[in-house]
Amino acid sequence: MIVEKIELKNGSALGLNFQMHEAPLIVIKADRGFVMCGYLDMETASSLGDVAVKVKGVRTFEDALKAPVVGATQEAINLGIKVGMTGKEALEIMF
């Protein structure tokens, strides 16, 4: 498992990278929400009221920051996050 502090313009995020059998499970958490990889479930994040976005095809924190958002909970959309922006842009809004 890799845990890393990720410095962004609006604050420090916490990155978690769990190496699974075929691909890593990646989550980067900001103050008000998080970016998650394709391993995790958007429906669950939505039902819990989380501010969450999904990126796919990522293997590193840098990949997750550069990848386009492919899904967002309503709570994330309410903050101004949009599908298509990068994971980094979404995280900046989550501070």
DRENDREN-713071 format. One line per 4 residues: number of its first residue (from 0); their letters; for each residue x, y, z negated of N, C-alpha, C. Coordinates in pm, whole numbers, plus 50000, padded with zeros to 5 digits. Atoms other than C-alpha are relative to their C-alpha. Layout:
% DRENDREN-713071
NUM = A = X Y Z X Y Z X Y Z ~ ... .
% end
This chain:
% DRENDREN-713071
0 = MIVE = 50085 49883 50000 50000 50000 50000 50090 50123 50000 ~ 49929 49872 49995 50121 50349 50086 49905 50107 49948 ~ 50074 49885 50051 50000 50651 49889 50087 50122 50028 ~ 49920 49884 49960 50107 50990 50020 49920 50129 49980 .
4 = KIEL = 50058 49866 50009 50036 51354 49940 50019 50065 50137 ~ 49997 49942 49867 49949 51528 50267 49968 50148 49987 ~ 50017 49855 50013 50000 51905 50270 49931 50054 50124 ~ 50074 49935 49894 49746 52095 50478 49992 50149 49968 .
8 = KNGS = 50008 49855 50017 49681 52466 50522 49914 50037 49879 ~ 50095 49962 50104 49388 52474 50278 50014 49923 49869 ~ 49981 50076 50123 49515 52225 50017 50077 49872 50024 ~ 49929 50128 49993 49677 51889 49945 49899 49886 50000 .
12 = ALGL = 50085 50118 49992 49503 51569 50051 50077 49879 49950 ~ 49939 50125 50044 49569 51217 49927 49973 49893 50105 ~ 50012 50105 49900 49637 50951 50188 50023 49864 49939 ~ 49986 50139 50042 49588 50580 50120 50006 49913 50125 .
16 = NFQM = 49983 50089 49886 49710 50317 50367 50022 49859 49946 ~ 49993 50140 50041 49641 49949 50294 50026 49917 50124 ~ 49971 50085 49884 49807 49711 50537 49918 49872 49989 ~ 50083 50120 49996 49546 49448 50622 50069 49901 50095 .
20 = HEAP = 49938 50102 49915 49608 49142 50841 50033 50050 50139 ~ 49981 49959 49861 49566 49301 51184 50024 50149 50018 ~ 49989 49855 49988 49549 49676 51125 49990 50062 49861 ~ 50009 49936 50131 49579 49924 50838 49862 50057 49973 .
24 = LIVI = 50120 49930 50046 49286 50057 50638 50048 50134 49947 ~ 49949 49866 50032 49338 50433 50615 49886 50089 49952 ~ 50091 49898 50053 49159 50695 50403 50086 50120 49961 ~ 49935 49876 50045 49263 51057 50356 49892 50083 49932 .
28 = KADR = 50100 49931 50081 49076 51237 50077 50040 50144 49972 ~ 49987 49859 50036 49035 51612 50039 49911 50025 49878 ~ 50079 49968 50120 48855 51795 49756 49854 49960 50011 ~ 50144 50020 49987 48504 51761 49898 49961 49882 50089 .
32 = GFVM = 50036 50111 49912 48525 51462 50131 50122 49925 50048 ~ 49890 50083 49953 48736 51220 50329 49987 49962 50147 ~ 49990 50057 49866 48848 51092 50667 50027 49852 49981 ~ 49981 50145 50012 48822 50716 50711 50020 49938 50137 .
36 = CGYL = 49978 50073 49876 48930 50467 50972 49880 49911 50032 ~ 50110 50084 49953 48709 50223 51160 49964 49884 49910 ~ 50032 50109 50093 48727 49964 50881 49880 50033 49911 ~ 50099 49960 50100 48488 50164 50664 49867 50038 50065 .
40 = DMET = 50137 49991 49951 48112 50206 50699 49938 50138 49981 ~ 50064 49868 50006 47947 50539 50786 49864 49996 49932 ~ 50133 50010 50062 47602 50418 50676 50010 50004 49849 ~ 49982 49999 50146 47728 50353 50324 50040 50139 49952 .
44 = ASSL = 49958 49864 50038 47904 50691 50308 49880 50094 50004 ~ 50120 49916 49989 47580 50857 50426 49903 49975 49886 ~ 50097 50033 50104 47360 50672 50179 50045 50046 49861 ~ 49946 49953 50128 47590 50778 49894 50010 50153 49992 .
48 = GDVA = 49994 49854 49999 47576 51144 49999 50140 50055 50015 ~ 49861 49955 49985 47948 51164 50080 50018 50091 50121 ~ 49950 49924 49886 48112 51420 50304 50109 49911 50060 ~ 49907 50097 49942 48285 51174 50537 49998 50007 50152 .
52 = VKVK = 49989 50012 49854 48409 51144 50893 50080 49875 50033 ~ 49930 50120 49955 48535 50848 51091 50086 50033 50120 ~ 49911 49997 49885 48833 50828 51326 50034 49854 50031 ~ 49972 50139 49961 48927 50516 51522 50134 49988 50069 .
56 = GVRT = 49875 50029 49930 49240 50352 51659 50122 50059 49935 ~ 49889 49937 50071 49468 50494 51391 50080 49896 49921 ~ 49912 50091 50074 49764 50320 51231 50082 50072 49894 ~ 49922 49920 50094 49928 50607 51039 49917 50122 49957 .
60 = FEDA = 50066 49877 50041 49828 50921 50852 50003 50103 50112 ~ 49987 49905 49889 49958 51130 51142 49899 49969 50111 ~ 50101 50039 49901 49739 50932 51382 49862 50048 49957 ~ 50132 49962 50052 49436 50999 51159 49979 50151 50005 .
64 = LKAP = 50011 49854 49995 49510 51371 51147 49978 50049 50143 ~ 50010 49959 49860 49538 51394 51528 49877 49943 50072 ~ 50110 50070 49932 49250 51158 51617 49872 50082 49998 ~ 50129 49932 50000 48911 51295 51720 49901 49932 49905 .
68 = VVGA = 50109 50051 50083 48622 51256 51478 49897 49936 50092 ~ 50099 50071 49918 48383 50995 51622 49866 49985 49928 ~ 50124 50008 50077 48123 51005 51345 50013 50087 49876 ~ 50000 49914 50119 48024 51234 51057 49868 49983 49926 .
72 = TQEA = 50123 50004 50079 47775 51214 50773 49929 50135 50012 ~ 50076 49874 49996 47500 51476 50755 50063 50103 49908 ~ 49936 49909 50094 47680 51627 50455 50122 50066 50062 ~ 49885 49944 49929 47993 51674 50669 49954 50099 50106 .
76 = INLG = 50055 49912 49897 47788 51826 50951 49951 50131 49937 ~ 50049 49881 50070 47630 52065 50700 50113 50095 49962 ~ 49884 49914 50030 47981 52194 50616 50058 50064 50125 ~ 49948 49945 49875 48046 52271 50984 50091 49907 50076 .
80 = IKVG = 49916 50099 49931 48234 51956 51082 49923 49947 50120 ~ 50063 50046 49876 48166 51840 51437 50075 49879 50057 ~ 49940 50110 49927 48227 51519 51627 50086 50061 50110 ~ 49907 49950 49898 48527 51577 51855 50114 50082 49943 .
84 = MTGK = 49888 49929 50061 48732 51795 51621 50098 49897 49946 ~ 49901 50095 50051 49049 51637 51484 49974 49968 49853 ~ 50008 50034 50142 49074 51461 51150 50056 50111 49914 ~ 49938 49889 50076 49300 51745 51034 49904 50118 49990 .
88 = EALE = 50095 49888 50003 49045 52012 51131 49885 49969 49904 ~ 50107 50038 50092 48775 51820 50943 50047 50009 49855 ~ 49948 49994 50138 48994 51785 50633 50014 50143 49952 ~ 49984 49860 50041 49071 52159 50629 49866 50057 49953 .
92 = IMF = 50132 49951 50040 48696 52226 50608 49957 49939 49867 ~ 50039 50070 50123 48669 51979 50318 50065 50056 49874 ~ 49939 49941 50119 48874 52201 50084 49920 50117 49950 .
% end
